[in-house]
Amino acid sequence: MRFYKNVLGFIPIRKSKSLTFEGAWYSLFLLSIGIHLLYSQEPDKVLTKTMIDSKDHHISFHCSNMVLMEKNLEKMDISFLKTIIKHGGIQVEQVFFHDPNGFMIEICSCGNIPAVPMIE
C-alpha cells in the first residue's frame, strides 16, 4: 500500500462497506483512475517477478515529468528499465518497474501520442 501511495502518488479512499473482504482502495485524479489492492488468501503462491521485461503484462500510466519520475525511482532505489520509442516524429519515453509483489508498471510520456479511437 505504501508503494502505490509513496511511489505513484495514489490517494487512499474508502471502500464500500458492503465489501467484506480485505483490501485497500486508491485513486488518482478525483476517482478517474483507481487501483484496488486485495490481500491474497495464499500469499506464498503469489508469483513474484524480478526480471524487467517491457513486453510482459503490465499497467501503464502517463507522466508529465519523466525526468522527475526517474529521479524519484532512483532515490527510492527502485530498479527500472528505460526505453524510448520514436515513430513519425513523435518520441515517447517509458520506464518499466515492478511493484513489491512483482506486478509490472509502465510510466510513460504517452500524452505525446494522439489518441485515435479504433473503429470496428
Backbone atoms as SQL, in Angstrom:
CREATE TABLE atoms (id INTEGER PRIMARY KEY, chain TEXT, resi INTEGER, resn TEXT, atom TEXT, x REAL, y REAL, z REAL);
INSERT INTO atoms VALUES
  (1, 'A', 1, 'MET', 'N', 0.827, -1.195, 0.000),
  (2, 'A', 1, 'MET', 'CA', 0.000, 0.000, 0.000),
  (3, 'A', 1, 'MET', 'C', 0.867, 1.254, 0.000),
  (4, 'A', 2, 'ARG', 'N', 1.976, 1.219, 0.774),
  (5, 'A', 2, 'ARG', 'CA', 2.876, 2.377, 0.801),
  (6, 'A', 2, 'ARG', 'C', 3.463, 2.640, -0.583),
  (7, 'A', 3, 'PHE', 'N', 3.749, 1.576, -1.338),
  (8, 'A', 3, 'PHE', 'CA', 4.319, 1.723, -2.669),
  (9, 'A', 3, 'PHE', 'C', 3.401, 2.552, -3.563),
  (10, 'A', 4, 'TYR', 'N', 2.119, 2.198, -3.631),
  (11, 'A', 4, 'TYR', 'CA', 1.200, 2.909, -4.524),
  (12, 'A', 4, 'TYR', 'C', 0.956, 4.343, -4.052),
  (13, 'A', 5, 'LYS', 'N', 1.025, 4.565, -2.748),
  (14, 'A', 5, 'LYS', 'CA', 0.854, 5.918, -2.225),
  (15, 'A', 5, 'LYS', 'C', 2.124, 6.746, -2.419),
  (16, 'A', 6, 'ASN', 'N', 3.267, 6.214, -2.006),
  (17, 'A', 6, 'ASN', 'CA', 4.503, 6.995, -1.999),
  (18, 'A', 6, 'ASN', 'C', 5.214, 7.049, -3.346),
  (19, 'A', 7, 'VAL', 'N', 5.170, 5.980, -4.116),
  (20, 'A', 7, 'VAL', 'CA', 5.884, 5.959, -5.393),
  (21, 'A', 7, 'VAL', 'C', 5.029, 6.534, -6.517),
  (22, 'A', 8, 'LEU', 'N', 3.755, 6.140, -6.576),
  (23, 'A', 8, 'LEU', 'CA', 2.899, 6.555, -7.689),
  (24, 'A', 8, 'LEU', 'C', 1.935, 7.682, -7.345),
  (25, 'A', 9, 'GLY', 'N', 1.839, 8.053, -6.075),
  (26, 'A', 9, 'GLY', 'CA', 1.018, 9.192, -5.695),
  (27, 'A', 9, 'GLY', 'C', -0.473, 8.917, -5.570),
  (28, 'A', 10, 'PHE', 'N', -0.866, 7.650, -5.464),
  (29, 'A', 10, 'PHE', 'CA', -2.282, 7.337, -5.290),
  (30, 'A', 10, 'PHE', 'C', -2.743, 7.777, -3.903),
  (31, 'A', 11, 'ILE', 'N', -4.006, 8.135, -3.802),
  (32, 'A', 11, 'ILE', 'CA', -4.603, 8.599, -2.554),
  (33, 'A', 11, 'ILE', 'C', -5.532, 7.505, -2.039),
  (34, 'A', 12, 'PRO', 'N', -5.393, 7.107, -0.757),
  (35, 'A', 12, 'PRO', 'CA', -6.308, 6.097, -0.222),
  (36, 'A', 12, 'PRO', 'C', -7.740, 6.641, -0.167),
  (37, 'A', 13, 'ILE', 'N', -8.687, 5.806, -0.561),
  (38, 'A', 13, 'ILE', 'CA', -10.104, 6.172, -0.483),
  (39, 'A', 13, 'ILE', 'C', -10.851, 5.068, 0.259),
  (40, 'A', 14, 'ARG', 'N', -12.037, 5.401, 0.734),
  (41, 'A', 14, 'ARG', 'CA', -12.854, 4.403, 1.453),
  (42, 'A', 14, 'ARG', 'C', -13.437, 3.400, 0.474),
  (43, 'A', 15, 'LYS', 'N', -13.407, 2.138, 0.885),
  (44, 'A', 15, 'LYS', 'CA', -14.074, 1.125, 0.074),
  (45, 'A', 15, 'LYS', 'C', -15.495, 0.974, 0.593),
  (46, 'A', 16, 'SER', 'N', -16.353, 0.427, -0.220),
  (47, 'A', 16, 'SER', 'CA', -17.748, 0.230, 0.158),
  (48, 'A', 16, 'SER', 'C', -17.830, -0.708, 1.360),
  (49, 'A', 17, 'LYS', 'N', -18.690, -0.368, 2.310),
  (50, 'A', 17, 'LYS', 'CA', -18.881, -1.226, 3.489),
  (51, 'A', 17, 'LYS', 'C', -19.515, -2.554, 3.124),
  (52, 'A', 18, 'SER', 'N', -20.095, -2.627, 1.924),
  (53, 'A', 18, 'SER', 'CA', -20.717, -3.882, 1.502),
  (54, 'A', 18, 'SER', 'C', -19.674, -4.931, 1.112),
  (55, 'A', 19, 'LEU', 'N', -18.432, -4.500, 0.905),
  (56, 'A', 19, 'LEU', 'CA', -17.366, -5.436, 0.554),
  (57, 'A', 19, 'LEU', 'C', -16.742, -5.953, 1.846),
  (58, 'A', 20, 'THR', 'N', -16.847, -7.239, 2.069),
  (59, 'A', 20, 'THR', 'CA', -16.398, -7.801, 3.342),
  (60, 'A', 20, 'THR', 'C', -14.994, -8.382, 3.292),
  (61, 'A', 21, 'PHE', 'N', -14.357, -8.394, 2.124),
  (62, 'A', 21, 'PHE', 'CA', -13.005, -8.940, 2.028),
  (63, 'A', 21, 'PHE', 'C', -11.982, -7.830, 2.251),
  (64, 'A', 22, 'GLU', 'N', -10.769, -8.244, 2.641),
  (65, 'A', 22, 'GLU', 'CA', -9.705, -7.298, 2.951),
  (66, 'A', 22, 'GLU', 'C', -9.094, -6.705, 1.685),
  (67, 'A', 23, 'GLY', 'N', -8.741, -5.445, 1.745),
  (68, 'A', 23, 'GLY', 'CA', -8.098, -4.789, 0.618),
  (69, 'A', 23, 'GLY', 'C', -7.971, -3.300, 0.881),
  (70, 'A', 24, 'ALA', 'N', -7.331, -2.621, -0.063),
  (71, 'A', 24, 'ALA', 'CA', -7.150, -1.178, 0.036),
  (72, 'A', 24, 'ALA', 'C', -7.509, -0.565, -1.309),
  (73, 'A', 25, 'TRP', 'N', -8.218, 0.536, -1.274),
  (74, 'A', 25, 'TRP', 'CA', -8.656, 1.225, -2.491),
  (75, 'A', 25, 'TRP', 'C', -7.885, 2.532, -2.596),
  (76, 'A', 26, 'TYR', 'N', -7.375, 2.798, -3.798),
  (77, 'A', 26, 'TYR', 'CA', -6.600, 4.009, -4.051),
  (78, 'A', 26, 'TYR', 'C', -7.121, 4.682, -5.312),
  (79, 'A', 27, 'SER', 'N', -6.916, 5.994, -5.397),
  (80, 'A', 27, 'SER', 'CA', -7.415, 6.746, -6.542),
  (81, 'A', 27, 'SER', 'C', -6.403, 7.803, -6.962),
  (82, 'A', 28, 'LEU', 'N', -6.501, 8.164, -8.232),
  (83, 'A', 28, 'LEU', 'CA', -5.774, 9.299, -8.799),
  (84, 'A', 28, 'LEU', 'C', -6.792, 10.204, -9.475),
  (85, 'A', 29, 'PHE', 'N', -6.529, 11.458, -9.509),
  (86, 'A', 29, 'PHE', 'CA', -7.326, 12.418, -10.280),
  (87, 'A', 29, 'PHE', 'C', -8.819, 12.369, -9.961),
  (88, 'A', 30, 'LEU', 'N', -9.138, 12.499, -8.695),
  (89, 'A', 30, 'LEU', 'CA', -10.540, 12.575, -8.259),
  (90, 'A', 30, 'LEU', 'C', -11.386, 11.418, -8.785),
  (91, 'A', 31, 'LEU', 'N', -10.920, 10.232, -8.575),
  (92, 'A', 31, 'LEU', 'CA', -11.638, 8.988, -8.869),
  (93, 'A', 31, 'LEU', 'C', -11.658, 8.591, -10.343),
  (94, 'A', 32, 'SER', 'N', -10.927, 9.278, -11.205),
  (95, 'A', 32, 'SER', 'CA', -10.961, 8.870, -12.611),
  (96, 'A', 32, 'SER', 'C', -10.078, 7.648, -12.866),
  (97, 'A', 33, 'ILE', 'N', -9.117, 7.384, -11.992),
  (98, 'A', 33, 'ILE', 'CA', -8.283, 6.186, -12.098),
  (99, 'A', 33, 'ILE', 'C', -8.223, 5.556, -10.724),
  (100, 'A', 34, 'GLY', 'N', -8.504, 4.283, -10.638),
  (101, 'A', 34, 'GLY', 'CA', -8.482, 3.609, -9.352),
  (102, 'A', 34, 'GLY', 'C', -7.699, 2.323, -9.388),
  (103, 'A', 35, 'ILE', 'N', -7.121, 1.973, -8.260),
  (104, 'A', 35, 'ILE', 'CA', -6.410, 0.712, -8.076),
  (105, 'A', 35, 'ILE', 'C', -7.002, 0.052, -6.840),
  (106, 'A', 36, 'HIS', 'N', -7.303, -1.226, -6.947),
  (107, 'A', 36, 'HIS', 'CA', -7.789, -1.992, -5.807),
  (108, 'A', 36, 'HIS', 'C', -6.740, -3.040, -5.471),
  (109, 'A', 37, 'LEU', 'N', -6.199, -2.958, -4.281),
  (110, 'A', 37, 'LEU', 'CA', -5.197, -3.914, -3.825),
  (111, 'A', 37, 'LEU', 'C', -5.875, -4.901, -2.885),
  (112, 'A', 38, 'LEU', 'N', -5.899, -6.160, -3.278),
  (113, 'A', 38, 'LEU', 'CA', -6.574, -7.178, -2.482),
  (114, 'A', 38, 'LEU', 'C', -5.558, -8.082, -1.816),
  (115, 'A', 39, 'TYR', 'N', -5.857, -8.485, -0.589),
  (116, 'A', 39, 'TYR', 'CA', -4.989, -9.411, 0.122),
  (117, 'A', 39, 'TYR', 'C', -5.195, -10.808, -0.438),
  (118, 'A', 40, 'SER', 'N', -4.093, -11.492, -0.673),
  (119, 'A', 40, 'SER', 'CA', -4.165, -12.859, -1.173),
  (120, 'A', 40, 'SER', 'C', -4.487, -13.807, -0.023),
  (121, 'A', 41, 'GLN', 'N', -5.363, -14.770, -0.294),
  (122, 'A', 41, 'GLN', 'CA', -5.660, -15.804, 0.690),
  (123, 'A', 41, 'GLN', 'C', -4.489, -16.778, 0.820),
  (124, 'A', 42, 'GLU', 'N', -3.647, -16.822, -0.222),
  (125, 'A', 42, 'GLU', 'CA', -2.488, -17.711, -0.222),
  (126, 'A', 42, 'GLU', 'C', -1.258, -16.935, -0.699),
  (127, 'A', 43, 'PRO', 'N', -0.695, -16.055, 0.152),
  (128, 'A', 43, 'PRO', 'CA', 0.402, -15.187, -0.280),
  (129, 'A', 43, 'PRO', 'C', 1.649, -15.949, -0.736),
  (130, 'A', 44, 'ASP', 'N', 1.851, -17.160, -0.254),
  (131, 'A', 44, 'ASP', 'CA', 3.019, -17.947, -0.673),
  (132, 'A', 44, 'ASP', 'C', 2.925, -18.379, -2.128),
  (133, 'A', 45, 'LYS', 'N', 1.725, -18.339, -2.699),
  (134, 'A', 45, 'LYS', 'CA', 1.534, -18.774, -4.078),
  (135, 'A', 45, 'LYS', 'C', 1.552, -17.615, -5.072),
  (136, 'A', 46, 'VAL', 'N', 1.729, -16.381, -4.587),
  (137, 'A', 46, 'VAL', 'CA', 1.795, -15.224, -5.478),
  (138, 'A', 46, 'VAL', 'C', 3.135, -15.256, -6.202),
  (139, 'A', 47, 'LEU', 'N', 3.088, -15.216, -7.519),
  (140, 'A', 47, 'LEU', 'CA', 4.293, -15.253, -8.328),
  (141, 'A', 47, 'LEU', 'C', 4.975, -13.888, -8.302),
  (142, 'A', 48, 'THR', 'N', 6.224, -13.852, -7.868),
  (143, 'A', 48, 'THR', 'CA', 6.985, -12.609, -7.839),
  (144, 'A', 48, 'THR', 'C', 8.020, -12.633, -8.949),
  (145, 'A', 49, 'LYS', 'N', 8.030, -11.593, -9.762),
  (146, 'A', 49, 'LYS', 'CA', 8.980, -11.496, -10.866),
  (147, 'A', 49, 'LYS', 'C', 10.051, -10.479, -10.518),
  (148, 'A', 50, 'THR', 'N', 11.262, -10.740, -10.989),
  (149, 'A', 50, 'THR', 'CA', 12.348, -9.797, -10.746),
  (150, 'A', 50, 'THR', 'C', 12.905, -9.238, -12.049),
  (151, 'A', 51, 'MET', 'N', 12.869, -10.005, -13.141),
  (152, 'A', 51, 'MET', 'CA', 13.383, -9.521, -14.414),
  (153, 'A', 51, 'MET', 'C', 12.385, -8.527, -15.026),
  (154, 'A', 52, 'ILE', 'N', 12.881, -7.390, -15.464),
  (155, 'A', 52, 'ILE', 'CA', 12.022, -6.374, -16.070),
  (156, 'A', 52, 'ILE', 'C', 11.982, -6.612, -17.570),
  (157, 'A', 53, 'ASP', 'N', 10.782, -6.919, -18.069),
  (158, 'A', 53, 'ASP', 'CA', 10.568, -7.177, -19.495),
  (159, 'A', 53, 'ASP', 'C', 9.442, -6.257, -19.960),
  (160, 'A', 54, 'SER', 'N', 9.774, -5.286, -20.795),
  (161, 'A', 54, 'SER', 'CA', 8.777, -4.293, -21.218),
  (162, 'A', 54, 'SER', 'C', 7.618, -4.904, -21.999),
  (163, 'A', 55, 'LYS', 'N', 7.771, -6.132, -22.450),
  (164, 'A', 55, 'LYS', 'CA', 6.703, -6.780, -23.213),
  (165, 'A', 55, 'LYS', 'C', 5.874, -7.728, -22.343),
  (166, 'A', 56, 'ASP', 'N', 6.179, -7.776, -21.045),
  (167, 'A', 56, 'ASP', 'CA', 5.418, -8.597, -20.115),
  (168, 'A', 56, 'ASP', 'C', 4.110, -7.864, -19.776),
  (169, 'A', 57, 'HIS', 'N', 3.150, -8.569, -19.212),
  (170, 'A', 57, 'HIS', 'CA', 1.881, -7.948, -18.807),
  (171, 'A', 57, 'HIS', 'C', 2.176, -6.786, -17.861),
  (172, 'A', 58, 'HIS', 'N', 1.504, -5.653, -18.100),
  (173, 'A', 58, 'HIS', 'CA', 1.719, -4.500, -17.241),
  (174, 'A', 58, 'HIS', 'C', 0.559, -3.520, -17.357),
  (175, 'A', 59, 'ILE', 'N', 0.561, -2.576, -16.445),
  (176, 'A', 59, 'ILE', 'CA', -0.388, -1.469, -16.479),
  (177, 'A', 59, 'ILE', 'C', 0.434, -0.211, -16.726),
  (178, 'A', 60, 'SER', 'N', -0.127, 0.734, -17.477),
  (179, 'A', 60, 'SER', 'CA', 0.629, 1.916, -17.876),
  (180, 'A', 60, 'SER', 'C', -0.074, 3.186, -17.413),
  (181, 'A', 61, 'PHE', 'N', 0.728, 4.145, -16.974),
  (182, 'A', 61, 'PHE', 'CA', 0.221, 5.450, -16.568),
  (183, 'A', 61, 'PHE', 'C', 1.029, 6.537, -17.267),
  (184, 'A', 62, 'HIS', 'N', 0.351, 7.604, -17.671),
  (185, 'A', 62, 'HIS', 'CA', 1.016, 8.766, -18.280),
  (186, 'A', 62, 'HIS', 'C', 1.655, 9.610, -17.183),
  (187, 'A', 63, 'CYS', 'N', 2.797, 10.178, -17.507),
  (188, 'A', 63, 'CYS', 'CA', 3.502, 11.064, -16.587),
  (189, 'A', 63, 'CYS', 'C', 3.932, 12.305, -17.365),
  (190, 'A', 64, 'SER', 'N', 3.726, 13.471, -16.799),
  (191, 'A', 64, 'SER', 'CA', 4.094, 14.704, -17.498),
  (192, 'A', 64, 'SER', 'C', 5.526, 15.134, -17.230),
  (193, 'A', 65, 'ASN', 'N', 6.203, 14.503, -16.255),
  (194, 'A', 65, 'ASN', 'CA', 7.587, 14.874, -15.952),
  (195, 'A', 65, 'ASN', 'C', 8.419, 13.601, -15.755),
  (196, 'A', 66, 'MET', 'N', 8.899, 13.047, -16.868),
  (197, 'A', 66, 'MET', 'CA', 9.636, 11.793, -16.820),
  (198, 'A', 66, 'MET', 'C', 10.972, 11.939, -16.094),
  (199, 'A', 67, 'VAL', 'N', 11.616, 13.093, -16.205),
  (200, 'A', 67, 'VAL', 'CA', 12.897, 13.310, -15.528),
  (201, 'A', 67, 'VAL', 'C', 12.714, 13.190, -14.018),
  (202, 'A', 68, 'LEU', 'N', 11.677, 13.841, -13.499),
  (203, 'A', 68, 'LEU', 'CA', 11.391, 13.780, -12.069),
  (204, 'A', 68, 'LEU', 'C', 11.025, 12.358, -11.652),
  (205, 'A', 69, 'MET', 'N', 10.241, 11.659, -12.473),
  (206, 'A', 69, 'MET', 'CA', 9.857, 10.287, -12.154),
  (207, 'A', 69, 'MET', 'C', 11.098, 9.398, -12.024),
  (208, 'A', 70, 'GLU', 'N', 12.008, 9.504, -12.990),
  (209, 'A', 70, 'GLU', 'CA', 13.233, 8.705, -12.942),
  (210, 'A', 70, 'GLU', 'C', 14.069, 9.043, -11.707),
  (211, 'A', 71, 'LYS', 'N', 14.197, 10.331, -11.395),
  (212, 'A', 71, 'LYS', 'CA', 14.953, 10.741, -10.203),
  (213, 'A', 71, 'LYS', 'C', 14.330, 10.158, -8.940),
  (214, 'A', 72, 'ASN', 'N', 13.005, 10.185, -8.862),
  (215, 'A', 72, 'ASN', 'CA', 12.319, 9.632, -7.687),
  (216, 'A', 72, 'ASN', 'C', 12.530, 8.124, -7.571),
  (217, 'A', 73, 'LEU', 'N', 12.457, 7.409, -8.700),
  (218, 'A', 73, 'LEU', 'CA', 12.700, 5.968, -8.670),
  (219, 'A', 73, 'LEU', 'C', 14.131, 5.668, -8.220),
  (220, 'A', 74, 'GLU', 'N', 15.089, 6.440, -8.721),
  (221, 'A', 74, 'GLU', 'CA', 16.489, 6.257, -8.306),
  (222, 'A', 74, 'GLU', 'C', 16.664, 6.544, -6.824),
  (223, 'A', 75, 'LYS', 'N', 16.034, 7.630, -6.330),
  (224, 'A', 75, 'LYS', 'CA', 16.114, 7.980, -4.905),
  (225, 'A', 75, 'LYS', 'C', 15.574, 6.856, -4.023),
  (226, 'A', 76, 'MET', 'N', 14.516, 6.200, -4.511),
  (227, 'A', 76, 'MET', 'CA', 13.891, 5.128, -3.743),
  (228, 'A', 76, 'MET', 'C', 14.533, 3.775, -4.002),
  (229, 'A', 77, 'ASP', 'N', 15.610, 3.786, -4.798),
  (230, 'A', 77, 'ASP', 'CA', 16.359, 2.568, -5.122),
  (231, 'A', 77, 'ASP', 'C', 15.466, 1.507, -5.771),
  (232, 'A', 78, 'ILE', 'N', 14.621, 1.967, -6.697),
  (233, 'A', 78, 'ILE', 'CA', 13.746, 1.056, -7.442),
  (234, 'A', 78, 'ILE', 'C', 14.365, 0.843, -8.821),
  (235, 'A', 79, 'SER', 'N', 14.684, -0.402, -9.133),
  (236, 'A', 79, 'SER', 'CA', 15.268, -0.733, -10.435),
  (237, 'A', 79, 'SER', 'C', 14.228, -0.529, -11.530),
  (238, 'A', 80, 'PHE', 'N', 14.667, 0.038, -12.651),
  (239, 'A', 80, 'PHE', 'CA', 13.749, 0.240, -13.765),
  (240, 'A', 80, 'PHE', 'C', 14.481, 0.087, -15.080),
  (241, 'A', 81, 'LEU', 'N', 13.709, -0.139, -16.123),
  (242, 'A', 81, 'LEU', 'CA', 14.207, -0.236, -17.487),
  (243, 'A', 81, 'LEU', 'C', 13.656, 0.963, -18.240),
  (244, 'A', 82, 'LYS', 'N', 14.533, 1.729, -18.901),
  (245, 'A', 82, 'LYS', 'CA', 14.097, 2.893, -19.654),
  (246, 'A', 82, 'LYS', 'C', 14.176, 2.577, -21.146),
  (247, 'A', 83, 'THR', 'N', 13.126, 2.933, -21.872),
  (248, 'A', 83, 'THR', 'CA', 13.122, 2.789, -23.324),
  (249, 'A', 83, 'THR', 'C', 12.576, 4.070, -23.933),
  (250, 'A', 84, 'ILE', 'N', 12.896, 4.270, -25.196),
  (251, 'A', 84, 'ILE', 'CA', 12.366, 5.413, -25.949),
  (252, 'A', 84, 'ILE', 'C', 11.850, 4.873, -27.278),
  (253, 'A', 85, 'ILE', 'N', 10.625, 5.235, -27.606),
  (254, 'A', 85, 'ILE', 'CA', 10.016, 4.825, -28.866),
  (255, 'A', 85, 'ILE', 'C', 9.893, 6.064, -29.742),
  (256, 'A', 86, 'LYS', 'N', 10.330, 5.951, -30.979),
  (257, 'A', 86, 'LYS', 'CA', 10.208, 7.058, -31.935),
  (258, 'A', 86, 'LYS', 'C', 9.411, 6.567, -33.129),
  (259, 'A', 87, 'HIS', 'N', 8.392, 7.349, -33.494),
  (260, 'A', 87, 'HIS', 'CA', 7.564, 6.971, -34.640),
  (261, 'A', 87, 'HIS', 'C', 6.920, 8.222, -35.219),
  (262, 'A', 88, 'GLY', 'N', 7.143, 8.456, -36.493),
  (263, 'A', 88, 'GLY', 'CA', 6.502, 9.582, -37.178),
  (264, 'A', 88, 'GLY', 'C', 6.747, 10.924, -36.531),
  (265, 'A', 89, 'GLY', 'N', 7.940, 11.152, -36.026),
  (266, 'A', 89, 'GLY', 'CA', 8.256, 12.433, -35.402),
  (267, 'A', 89, 'GLY', 'C', 7.829, 12.543, -33.949),
  (268, 'A', 90, 'ILE', 'N', 7.236, 11.504, -33.405),
  (269, 'A', 90, 'ILE', 'CA', 6.792, 11.503, -32.009),
  (270, 'A', 90, 'ILE', 'C', 7.764, 10.647, -31.199),
  (271, 'A', 91, 'GLN', 'N', 8.154, 11.144, -30.034),
  (272, 'A', 91, 'GLN', 'CA', 9.027, 10.390, -29.140),
  (273, 'A', 91, 'GLN', 'C', 8.301, 10.132, -27.832),
  (274, 'A', 92, 'VAL', 'N', 8.304, 8.891, -27.381),
  (275, 'A', 92, 'VAL', 'CA', 7.668, 8.510, -26.127),
  (276, 'A', 92, 'VAL', 'C', 8.721, 7.853, -25.238),
  (277, 'A', 93, 'GLU', 'N', 8.897, 8.415, -24.048),
  (278, 'A', 93, 'GLU', 'CA', 9.796, 7.820, -23.064),
  (279, 'A', 93, 'GLU', 'C', 8.988, 6.873, -22.181),
  (280, 'A', 94, 'GLN', 'N', 9.615, 5.765, -21.803),
  (281, 'A', 94, 'GLN', 'CA', 8.952, 4.780, -20.953),
  (282, 'A', 94, 'GLN', 'C', 9.929, 4.320, -19.870),
  (283, 'A', 95, 'VAL', 'N', 9.425, 4.097, -18.674),
  (284, 'A', 95, 'VAL', 'CA', 10.177, 3.392, -17.639),
  (285, 'A', 95, 'VAL', 'C', 9.292, 2.263, -17.132),
  (286, 'A', 96, 'PHE', 'N', 9.885, 1.103, -16.985),
  (287, 'A', 96, 'PHE', 'CA', 9.190, -0.095, -16.513),
  (288, 'A', 96, 'PHE', 'C', 9.827, -0.529, -15.201),
  (289, 'A', 97, 'PHE', 'N', 8.994, -0.922, -14.245),
  (290, 'A', 97, 'PHE', 'CA', 9.495, -1.417, -12.960),
  (291, 'A', 97, 'PHE', 'C', 8.411, -2.262, -12.311),
  (292, 'A', 98, 'HIS', 'N', 8.772, -2.964, -11.246),
  (293, 'A', 98, 'HIS', 'CA', 7.830, -3.827, -10.538),
  (294, 'A', 98, 'HIS', 'C', 7.383, -3.184, -9.236),
  (295, 'A', 99, 'ASP', 'N', 6.142, -3.470, -8.858),
  (296, 'A', 99, 'ASP', 'CA', 5.707, -3.118, -7.522),
  (297, 'A', 99, 'ASP', 'C', 6.285, -4.183, -6.572),
  (298, 'A', 100, 'PRO', 'N', 6.108, -4.054, -5.262),
  (299, 'A', 100, 'PRO', 'CA', 6.706, -5.017, -4.335),
  (300, 'A', 100, 'PRO', 'C', 6.243, -6.468, -4.532),
  (301, 'A', 101, 'ASN', 'N', 5.110, -6.677, -5.199),
  (302, 'A', 101, 'ASN', 'CA', 4.621, -8.038, -5.450),
  (303, 'A', 101, 'ASN', 'C', 5.027, -8.551, -6.824),
  (304, 'A', 102, 'GLY', 'N', 5.791, -7.782, -7.564),
  (305, 'A', 102, 'GLY', 'CA', 6.271, -8.235, -8.865),
  (306, 'A', 102, 'GLY', 'C', 5.385, -7.869, -10.039),
  (307, 'A', 103, 'PHE', 'N', 4.330, -7.081, -9.823),
  (308, 'A', 103, 'PHE', 'CA', 3.483, -6.656, -10.928),
  (309, 'A', 103, 'PHE', 'C', 4.173, -5.526, -11.679),
  (310, 'A', 104, 'MET', 'N', 4.189, -5.620, -13.005),
  (311, 'A', 104, 'MET', 'CA', 4.897, -4.646, -13.841),
  (312, 'A', 104, 'MET', 'C', 4.083, -3.361, -14.002),
  (313, 'A', 105, 'ILE', 'N', 4.792, -2.240, -13.910),
  (314, 'A', 105, 'ILE', 'CA', 4.192, -0.924, -14.097),
  (315, 'A', 105, 'ILE', 'C', 5.009, -0.189, -15.147),
  (316, 'A', 106, 'GLU', 'N', 4.312, 0.510, -16.037),
  (317, 'A', 106, 'GLU', 'CA', 4.960, 1.386, -17.015),
  (318, 'A', 106, 'GLU', 'C', 4.535, 2.814, -16.724),
  (319, 'A', 107, 'ILE', 'N', 5.506, 3.711, -16.691),
  (320, 'A', 107, 'ILE', 'CA', 5.228, 5.134, -16.628),
  (321, 'A', 107, 'ILE', 'C', 5.775, 5.709, -17.935),
  (322, 'A', 108, 'CYS', 'N', 4.961, 6.483, -18.642),
  (323, 'A', 108, 'CYS', 'CA', 5.407, 6.952, -19.950),
  (324, 'A', 108, 'CYS', 'C', 4.947, 8.375, -20.222),
  (325, 'A', 109, 'SER', 'N', 5.586, 8.968, -21.227),
  (326, 'A', 109, 'SER', 'CA', 5.156, 10.277, -21.715),
  (327, 'A', 109, 'SER', 'C', 4.145, 10.041, -22.839),
  (328, 'A', 110, 'CYS', 'N', 3.157, 9.204, -22.546),
  (329, 'A', 110, 'CYS', 'CA', 2.181, 8.751, -23.541),
  (330, 'A', 110, 'CYS', 'C', 1.270, 9.873, -24.028),
  (331, 'A', 111, 'GLY', 'N', 1.267, 11.009, -23.332),
  (332, 'A', 111, 'GLY', 'CA', 0.472, 12.131, -23.793),
  (333, 'A', 111, 'GLY', 'C', 0.954, 12.681, -25.116),
  (334, 'A', 112, 'ASN', 'N', 2.160, 12.256, -25.523),
  (335, 'A', 112, 'ASN', 'CA', 2.696, 12.670, -26.827),
  (336, 'A', 112, 'ASN', 'C', 2.034, 11.926, -27.982),
  (337, 'A', 113, 'ILE', 'N', 1.344, 10.839, -27.683),
  (338, 'A', 113, 'ILE', 'CA', 0.722, 10.013, -28.717),
  (339, 'A', 113, 'ILE', 'C', -0.727, 10.482, -28.921),
  (340, 'A', 114, 'PRO', 'N', -1.116, 10.794, -30.133),
  (341, 'A', 114, 'PRO', 'CA', -2.520, 11.160, -30.345),
  (342, 'A', 114, 'PRO', 'C', -3.423, 9.940, -30.112),
  (343, 'A', 115, 'ALA', 'N', -4.489, 10.138, -29.369),
  (344, 'A', 115, 'ALA', 'CA', -5.435, 9.058, -29.091),
  (345, 'A', 115, 'ALA', 'C', -6.423, 8.983, -30.259),
  (346, 'A', 116, 'VAL', 'N', -6.329, 7.912, -31.000),
  (347, 'A', 116, 'VAL', 'CA', -7.204, 7.719, -32.161),
  (348, 'A', 116, 'VAL', 'C', -8.078, 6.501, -31.894),
  (349, 'A', 117, 'PRO', 'N', -9.393, 6.678, -31.768),
  (350, 'A', 117, 'PRO', 'CA', -10.270, 5.537, -31.480),
  (351, 'A', 117, 'PRO', 'C', -10.243, 4.524, -32.629),
  (352, 'A', 118, 'MET', 'N', -10.306, 3.255, -32.250),
  (353, 'A', 118, 'MET', 'CA', -10.391, 2.205, -33.255),
  (354, 'A', 118, 'MET', 'C', -11.839, 2.049, -33.666),
  (355, 'A', 119, 'ILE', 'N', -12.087, 1.925, -34.939),
  (356, 'A', 119, 'ILE', 'CA', -13.445, 1.754, -35.440),
  (357, 'A', 119, 'ILE', 'C', -13.594, 0.302, -35.851),
  (358, 'A', 120, 'GLU', 'N', -14.611, -0.327, -35.292),
  (359, 'A', 120, 'GLU', 'CA', -14.828, -1.753, -35.598),
  (360, 'A', 120, 'GLU', 'C', -15.861, -1.930, -36.670);
